[in-house]
Amino acid sequence: MSETTHDDHPSVHEPDDADHGHAGHDEHGDHAEKLGPIDWRAWGAGLVGVGAGVVVAVCLYLSTSL
């Protein structure tokens, strides 16, 4: 079976232009990097959005079932 590339993207077994393969998930090396601080305002906005979606879904359910 031959290996083909799509849209000029190298296959898993061929190195790309940067001379590193795509064989594994460990392409970035150091796992000890710390993540940044938690953005509490963004998480709060996401939770408010989910809550608003639930309220809209409940209202839609009540308006169509009565």
LODO-730698 format. One line per field, with one value per residue: residue number from 1; chain; z, y, x negated of N, C-alpha, C in turn. Coordinates in nm, 4 decimals. Each point is the difference from the previous one (the first is absolute). Example, Ala and Ser with C-alpha at 12.3 -4.5 7.8 and 13.67 -1.06 7.14 Angstrom:
2
num	[1  2]
cadena	[A  A]
n.c3	[0.7800  -0.0720]
n.c2	[-0.5690  0.1050]
n.c1	[-1.3190  0.0350]
ca.c3	[0.0000  0.0060]
ca.c2	[0.1190  0.1190]
ca.c1	[0.0890  -0.0820]
c.c3	[0.0000  0.0730]
c.c2	[0.1200  0.1090]
c.c1	[-0.0900  0.0770]
//
This chain:
66
num	[1  2  3  4  5  6  7  8  9  10  11  12  13  14  15  16  17  18  19  20  21  22  23  24  25  26  27  28  29  30  31  32  33  34  35  36  37  38  39  40  41  42  43  44  45  46  47  48  49  50  51  52  53  54  55  56  57  58  59  60  61  62  63  64  65  66]
cadena	[A  A  A  A  A  A  A  A  A  A  A  A  A  A  A  A  A  A  A  A  A  A  A  A  A  A  A  A  A  A  A  A  A  A  A  A  A  A  A  A  A  A  A  A  A  A  A  A  A  A  A  A  A  A  A  A  A  A  A  A  A  A  A  A  A  A]
n.c3	[0.0000  -0.0836  0.0491  0.0087  -0.0467  0.0849  -0.0983  -0.0556  0.0818  0.0631  -0.0339  0.0814  -0.1033  -0.0590  0.0142  0.0702  -0.0455  0.1176  -0.0709  0.0301  0.0421  -0.0436  0.0444  0.0895  0.1207  0.0177  -0.0791  0.1133  0.0353  0.0639  0.0879  0.0456  -0.1188  0.0683  0.0240  -0.0719  0.0570  0.0858  -0.1142  0.1246  -0.0563  -0.0749  0.1042  0.0701  -0.1022  -0.0064  0.1326  -0.0065  -0.1022  0.0680  0.1090  -0.0791  -0.0527  0.1242  0.0405  -0.1104  0.0224  0.1275  -0.0335  -0.0908  0.0901  0.0941  -0.0927  -0.0303  0.1294  0.0172]
n.c2	[-0.1174  0.0942  0.0802  0.0643  0.1167  0.0683  0.0824  -0.0770  -0.0742  -0.0040  -0.1267  -0.0901  -0.0714  0.1104  0.0495  0.1029  0.1212  -0.0051  -0.1120  -0.0064  -0.1232  -0.0615  -0.0778  0.0949  -0.0098  -0.0529  0.0894  0.0385  -0.1216  0.1104  -0.0958  0.0559  0.0428  0.1111  -0.0236  0.0866  0.1149  -0.0447  0.0139  0.0419  0.1175  -0.0623  -0.0717  0.1114  0.0648  -0.1017  0.0012  0.1315  -0.0191  -0.0977  0.0762  0.0998  -0.0862  -0.0391  0.1263  0.0280  -0.1081  0.0349  0.1244  -0.0454  -0.0815  0.0959  0.0803  -0.1067  -0.0231  0.1261]
n.c1	[-0.0851  0.0277  -0.0924  0.1131  -0.0294  0.0717  0.0246  -0.0911  0.0733  -0.1177  -0.0217  0.0504  -0.0403  0.0403  -0.1237  0.0438  0.0300  0.0591  -0.0081  0.1293  0.0169  0.1056  -0.0974  -0.0228  0.0535  -0.1198  0.0582  0.0534  -0.0297  -0.0326  0.0330  -0.1100  0.0406  0.0013  0.1259  0.0629  0.0282  0.0886  0.0646  0.0196  -0.0294  -0.0906  -0.0443  0.0081  -0.0550  -0.0855  -0.0121  -0.0090  -0.0821  -0.0595  -0.0004  -0.0363  -0.0854  -0.0262  -0.0031  -0.0651  -0.0760  -0.0021  -0.0219  -0.0847  -0.0495  0.0035  -0.0496  -0.0713  -0.0167  0.0291]
ca.c3	[0.0000  -0.0074  0.0871  -0.0762  0.0806  -0.0422  0.0077  0.0207  0.1408  0.0067  0.0755  0.1369  -0.0024  -0.0669  0.0734  -0.0684  -0.0310  0.1216  0.0324  0.1091  -0.0466  0.0638  0.0450  0.1335  0.0630  0.0764  -0.0897  0.0628  0.0921  0.1450  0.0571  0.1280  -0.0176  0.0762  -0.0735  0.0515  0.1040  -0.0414  -0.0312  0.0676  -0.0678  -0.1193  0.0459  0.0495  -0.1160  -0.0609  0.0827  -0.0185  -0.1324  0.0088  0.0776  -0.0850  -0.0970  0.0694  0.0217  -0.1291  -0.0323  0.0883  -0.0467  -0.1247  0.0351  0.0628  -0.0960  -0.0990  0.0607  0.0633]
ca.c2	[0.1174  0.1192  0.1111  0.1221  0.1193  0.0811  0.1442  0.0179  -0.0190  -0.1271  -0.1063  -0.0161  -0.0601  0.0893  0.1257  0.1187  0.0989  0.0410  -0.1132  -0.0834  -0.0807  0.0148  -0.1358  -0.0132  0.1170  0.0682  0.0819  0.1249  -0.0275  0.0139  -0.0063  0.0686  0.1398  0.0424  0.0693  0.1331  0.0067  -0.0281  0.1210  -0.0206  0.0763  -0.0753  -0.1164  0.0495  0.0350  -0.1266  -0.0587  0.0818  -0.0354  -0.1320  0.0184  0.0671  -0.0993  -0.0916  0.0749  0.0091  -0.1337  -0.0271  0.0836  -0.0577  -0.1235  0.0350  0.0646  -0.0941  -0.1145  0.0387]
ca.c1	[0.0851  -0.0840  0.0391  0.0215  0.0197  0.1134  -0.0259  -0.1435  -0.0346  -0.0726  0.0649  -0.0484  -0.1322  -0.0933  -0.0188  0.0497  -0.1035  -0.0697  -0.0853  0.0478  0.1123  0.1311  0.0276  0.0562  0.0592  -0.1036  -0.0793  -0.0403  -0.1089  0.0069  0.1344  -0.0015  0.0393  0.1176  0.1040  0.0258  0.1024  0.1376  0.0751  0.1285  0.1056  0.0405  0.0750  0.1291  0.0817  0.0420  0.1068  0.1207  0.0521  0.0630  0.1230  0.0986  0.0459  0.0919  0.1248  0.0690  0.0512  0.1140  0.1115  0.0485  0.0714  0.1271  0.0910  0.0495  0.0689  0.1278]
c.c3	[0.0000  0.0919  -0.0849  0.0962  -0.0594  0.0234  0.0357  0.1461  0.0122  0.0821  0.1366  0.0007  -0.0674  0.0814  -0.0794  -0.0212  0.1226  0.0543  0.1310  -0.0466  0.0751  0.0676  0.1362  0.0509  0.0693  -0.0912  0.0683  0.1101  0.1458  0.0492  0.1308  -0.0127  0.0790  -0.0938  0.0622  0.1075  -0.0578  -0.0198  0.0541  -0.0673  -0.1233  0.0383  0.0523  -0.1143  -0.0717  0.0776  -0.0109  -0.1350  -0.0005  0.0775  -0.0821  -0.1054  0.0608  0.0240  -0.1296  -0.0378  0.0846  -0.0450  -0.1308  0.0269  0.0591  -0.0986  -0.1033  0.0611  0.0618  -0.0987]
c.c2	[0.1232  0.1089  0.1254  0.1163  0.0786  0.1455  0.0287  -0.0076  -0.1342  -0.1038  -0.0118  -0.0481  0.0876  0.1269  0.1172  0.0980  0.0419  -0.1120  -0.0669  -0.0684  0.0299  -0.1302  -0.0063  0.1290  0.0846  0.0818  0.1242  -0.0201  0.0092  0.0013  0.0763  0.1472  0.0285  0.0667  0.1371  -0.0014  -0.0275  0.1321  -0.0171  0.0759  -0.0746  -0.1245  0.0417  0.0363  -0.1257  -0.0659  0.0786  -0.0324  -0.1349  0.0095  0.0674  -0.0961  -0.0987  0.0689  0.0102  -0.1357  -0.0353  0.0816  -0.0534  -0.1269  0.0328  0.0621  -0.0966  -0.1160  0.0372  0.0272]
c.c1	[-0.0893  0.0536  0.0141  0.0166  0.1158  -0.0349  -0.1463  -0.0408  -0.0712  0.0749  -0.0658  -0.1453  -0.1048  -0.0173  0.0558  -0.1158  -0.0800  -0.0880  0.0379  0.1274  0.1274  0.0400  0.0673  0.0585  -0.1051  -0.0904  -0.0545  -0.1023  0.0381  0.1446  0.0090  0.0393  0.1265  0.0988  0.0211  0.1064  0.1392  0.0728  0.1418  0.1132  0.0495  0.0794  0.1376  0.0931  0.0489  0.1121  0.1301  0.0636  0.0688  0.1310  0.1088  0.0543  0.0977  0.1337  0.0792  0.0582  0.1213  0.1214  0.0575  0.0797  0.1377  0.0968  0.0551  0.0767  0.1328  0.1074]
//
